Amino acid sequence: MSVDTFRAYLETLDKRDGLVRIAEKTSWNLEASAITMLLNQRDGPIPLFENAGRAGLVGDPYRGDRHRPWSRIALGLGLEPDLSRQRFYETVIDRLKRPRDPVVVDRADARCKETVEVDDPGLLSFPWPYIHQGDGGRYSNLHTMVVSDPDSDWTDWSYHRAMIHDDRTASVLLLAGEQTPNLYYYKYERRDEPMPVAIVVGAEPAVQFTSVMWIPTGRDEATFAGGLKGEPVELVPCETNDLLVPASAELVIEGRIMPGSRRDEGPFGDYFGYMHGPRRSMPAFQLDAITHVDDPLIPFCVEGSGVGRTENATSSMEMGCVGPDATLGLRAAGFDGVTCV
């Protein structure tokens, strides 16, 4: 079935000659993203920058072959990468129809708790990449954001980029109309309450894939991740709030998105291939804690490199994750859909 950790996924790539390990010192300041972009354009292997600072960097880890964009997503789900598009879609749809409830594990058994930093955590101690020349700052842009509905038991997983401002704060791109932003703007902020948040970096593939899908409001993504994986996803409690996060993560950032508080966000070289701007005010994230494996790996996406005839992690996940999920939604609504891209 699916691989259990992000590292196990990278090992699978390595065994198939789909990973290149770069041992030379690599800067988070444009260098890692430039190398990743060139590999994206050339349909090359996935780069693992082993010497980027306190953590390693992994560029566009789910970017698929340009002729078969779902190929590496298939590997993350324990499938062969040469499946036809229709066979891949139907397999993913079948798994989504069989969600599995997660299980909660003790902190001592969670790999994301090898190191716990509560007293003096610092965001800038990690090599968050500066991805495009002209970006407003350094970003975490390939992660799973975990929040909860204050009025129910629903926990939402989503995929919203965060621009790092300093050791303690970031701004998060929350656009009204989407699930997590709606929880913030229409519930937490209206009540003048901070929204507890966990940013989960480098979780197992089934978690990342589910967080980009269009799971209906009120349905926990953790159960669908279990369906994709073929077995329950393991969750563990946070240190500073009541959220449960995937225990497989490389790194978890705990904090609060504060009511009525804004920080500048952007511009950013976005997925449609040009600089998205100007700078604008977005909700401010306040750091409370960081937990991580001893030598974490941070995945990132070079947005914009998946335009035209190339792929990146986002464009591949639109095909391989959102596509089957949207197809299932159309069929559930009564449409005779074959595939939705």
N, C-alpha and C positions, 0 to 999 in steps of 0.2 A: 504494500500500500504506500501511502505518502511517506516522505521522509519526516523525521521527528524534530529536526532542528535546522536552522539556517546553515550551520557548518556541515551537517550531513548532506545537505543539498549541494554545497560547494564541493564536497568530496565526490559526489556523484558526477558533477561536471568535470572534475579533475580526471577521474577514471576514463572519461570519454573524450579527453583532450579538448574540453570546452572551457578550461580555465587557464589563465596565465598568471603565474605568481611573480610579482615584481618586488625583489628584495632591496633594490636601491632606495635610498631615502627619497621620498616623494612629497612635495608640498601640497597642502590642502588649498593653496592659493592658486587656482586656475590650472595647475599642472595635472592633478589627478583627473580633472574633468576633461582637459584637452586630450589626454591619452585615451580616456574612455570614449570620447567623441570620435576619434580616429578609428578605434576598433569597431564602434557602431557602424561607421560609414563603410568599413571594409568587411563587415560580417565576420569579424574575428572573434576570438575567445573572450570570455568575461575576465576583466582585470581585477586581481586581488593585490592591493598595495599594502605590503606587509610592514613597511617602515614609514608610516605617515604621522607618527607621534604616539600619543598614549593609546590609540586604537588603530586598527587597520581600517582601510576603506575598500569598499567593493563597488565598482562602477556598473550600473545598470544590470544587476544580476539576473533579471528575468527577461532580458531582451532576447527575442527569438530570432530564428533564421528569417531573413526577409521574404523567403518563399513559403515559410511555414512558421508564422509568428507565434504560434502556440507551442512550439517544440520544447522550450525550456520550462514552460508552465507544466506541460505534460510530465517532464522529469520530476518536478516538485511534487506531483501527485502520484508518483510511482508508476507512470504510464510510459510507453515507448514514444520517443519523440517523432517517429515517422508515421504516427496515426494520421489518417485522412481527417480533414476538417470536420466532416459530418460525424465520423466515428468519435472524434474527440468531443465534439459538442454533446452528442448523445450520452457519452460516459459521464461527463460533468453534470448534465441535467439529471441523469439517473441518481447520482450521488446527492445532489441537492434535494431530491425528493425524499431522502432518507436521513434527515438531520439526527444528530446524536447529542444528548446533553453532556456538557463538560463535567469534569471532576475537579475538586479542589484538593490540592496537595499542601503538605506542610512547607513552611519556609525553608526548613533544613534540606528539603528534597528538590528545591527549585534552583535550576542553574543560574537564573537571573539574580539570585541572592548571594552569589559568591562574595561579592563586595557590596557593602551597604554604606552609603554616605548620606547621613542626615544632618550632622552637626555643621559641616562646612562644605557642602557640595558646590561644584563650580562647572557651569556649562562650557566655558571656554577652555577647560583643561582637555577637552576632546576635539579632534580635528574636523569639525563640521566644515564641509567644503564651501569655498567661494567658487561658484560653478561657471557663471558667464561674466565676461567683462561688462560692467555696467549694472550688475545686480546691486540691489540696495544693501546687501549684507550676505552673511554666511547662513546656510540653510540646512535643516533636516527636512528632506522632502520625499523620503521613502520609508514610511512608518505606519503604524496603526494607532489611531487616537481613540482612547477609551473614555467614555463619559456615561453617566447614568441619568435616567429620568427621575426628577425629585418626587413625582406623583405616582410612580409605579415601580415594578421590579425590572423594567426594561433597561438593559445596558446596550448602548450603541457603539459600534466600531466604525471608524471612518478614516478618511485619508486627506488631511488638511495640512499644507506645508506650514512650517514654523521658521521665522527669521530670528536668528540669535542676536540679541542686542548686547548683552554683557553676561557676567557669570550667573546672574539671578533672573534675568527677564528675557522674554521673546515676544514677538507679535505673531498671531495665528490668523491665517486667511480663513475667515468665517463669513461666507456669503449667505445671506438670508434666503430661505427657501429650501435649504438642505437640512438634513435631520439634526446633526450636531449644532449648527448655527441656530436652528429654531429653538432647541432646548436652551441655549444660552440667551438669545435675545428675548424670547417670549415667556421664559420661566425664570431662570436664575437672575438675569439682570433686572427684570421688572420687579422682582422681590428684593432687589439690592443684596443678593447673596452671591458669593463666589462659587464658580462651578468647578468641582473637583475634576481633575484631568490626569490621565496617565498617557504619556507618549511612549509607545512600545517600539523599539528599534531592533531590527534583525530577529523578528519572530520566525517561527517555522513557516514554510511556504503557504500552507492551507490558511493560516491566519491572515497573512498579507493579501492573499487572493480574495478572501471573503470581505475584507475591509473595503475593497474597491467595488464590490458588487452592489446592486440595487436591492438589498434585502428590505422587505416591507417594514415600515414603521411599527414598532411594538414587538418585532421578532428579533431575538438575540442572535447576532452573527456567530457567537461561539458555537451554537448548535449546528449551524450550517457548515462551519469550519470542520466540525466533527464529522459531518456527512461527507465533505470533500476528502477528508483524511481517511475515513473508513474506521475510525475509532475516536473515542472522546478526546477532546483537547484538554490538557492540564492547565488549570488556573491556580494562581496563588494570590493571597491578599497583599495589597500595598502596605507600605510602612506608615504613611501619614494620612491616609484616607481609607474609605471603605470599598474602594474599587477592587475588583479581581482582574488580574492581568495574565496573559499567557506566560507560563513558567519557562517556556523554551527560549525566551528573548535573550538577545545579547546584552541589551541595555534598556532600562525603564526610567523615564523621567517623570517624577511625580510633582504635581503642583496644582495651582488654581488659576482659572481665567477670571480676572477680577471684574466686578460690575462697574460700569461707568468709566473704566480705565482704558485708554487707547495708547498704542505706540505706532510709529510709522511702519509700513510694510511695503516692500518692493522699491523700485521696479524689479522685475524678474523675467529672464528669458524663458518664456512659457512654452507649453506643449504645441502651440500652433505655429511656432517657428519664428516669432519676433518678440521684441522686448515688450512686456506687459507693464504699463505704467499709466500715469505717474505714481509717485509715492502716495499712499493713502493711509488713513487711520484704521487700524484693526484692533480687536480686543487684545489686551495685554495679559501674558502668562507670567505668573510668579512661581519660581522654583521652590520646592520644599525638600526634595530628596532625589538621589540618583542611586539605583542599584544596577549591578552589571556582573557579567562574568569577569574573570581576572584579566583577560586580554581581549576586550570586545572588538567586534567587527561592525562597522557602520556602513550599511548600503546607502547609495544615493543614485539619483537619476539625472542624466544630462538632458533636461527637457529641451525640445526643439530639434534634437538630433534625430528624432523619429518622424521627420516630415519628408514626404516624397518617397524615395525608394529605400530608405533605411528604417531601422527599428530602434526603439529604446524600451526601457522597462514599462513606461506608461502606455505607449502605443501597443505593445504586445499584450499587456493586461487588458486593454480595451477589447482586443480581439478574443483573448483566451479566457478571460474572467467575466467581463461585462457582457460579452456576446452570448455565451450560453445562458447566463442568468436572465438577460433580456428576452431571449427566445422562450425560456420557460415561462416568464411573465406574460408574454403575448399569448402563448398557448393556454395558460390558465384563464386568460380573459376571453377565450373563445376564438382567437385568430388561428388560421391554419398556417402557422409559420414553420418554415424549414430551418433557416438560420437567420439570425439578426447580427449585423456587424455594426 
